[in-house]
Amino acid sequence: MKHIFYQQINLFFIALGFFSRIPIPKSVTFKAEYLNQASRYFTLVGWCLGLLVTGLYLLLDIFFPQSVSIFLCISVGLLLTGAFHEDGLADTFDGFYGGHTKADKLRIMKDSRLGTYGAAALFMCLLGKWVLLTELTNVPMAFLIAYPASRAIASSFIFDMDYARLDETSKSAPLASRQTGRELLVSLTCLLPLFLFVPVLLIVKLFAVLVLVRFALQWFMKRHLDGYTGDTLGACQQLSELTIYALLLGMSAS
């Protein structure tokens, strides 16, 4: 039992180290195959990031207008993750709209240079977050919902989709093995704390729409690549986060 506990802690820190710039203990044992197993804790990483950003917002909101506090929180969020998911969003749009064949798209996505499609998508996504959040009355709740939920959606594609790269040179290649049902269940179970501070009816409405968005994104990836890559998972996380802010705003206005 003790061994299993430490193994799970190790997997969590691997997920935290891979998907954020938050320091992790030097004692963490890393193996390539562990990254796939660590996918079960991507949602938990979202909680860690969401709590940090929420705490920062509550502090900044004492001294600054809401729009400035949100701008600073988005900026710190980029630092906490190393713009990891935003980079995936930009690469995905460059590849999907700059290439004609699957091989072309994958090659473009692997290129470190930023193209027009990627720059436009990145700009609109960051601007969209700021605009939507400044219109919300409960920004802390929005952060605490969006950060873990968007990562749960993104990681779920590992469960029922194939890895699309033609080679395994991608930094996310260890994710190529499919997520097991148990790992998906752990990821979704990590969303349960939402019920402590979010009305049940709001959660039901949110996830009903997010399920539809999730399958729309899956269709989108299958159409272009017939699978996923690390970049497309980052894009899905960003688009899911943006969708959650839009849904919260729409529901608060109705």
Buried (B, 14 or more C-beta within 10 A) or exposed (E): EEEEEEEBEBBBBBBBBBBBEBEBEEEBEEEEEBBBBBBBBBBBBBBBBBBBBBEBBBEBBEEBEBEEBBBBBBEBBBEBBEBBBBBBBBBBBBBBBBBEEBEEBBBBBBEEEEBEBBEBBBEBBBEBBBBBBBBBEEBBBBBBBBBBBBBBBBBBBBBEBEBBBEEEEBEBBBBBBBBBEEBBEBBBEBBEEBEEEBEEEBBEBBBEBBEEBBEEBBEBBBEBBEBBBBBBBBBBBBBBBBBBBBBBBEEEEE
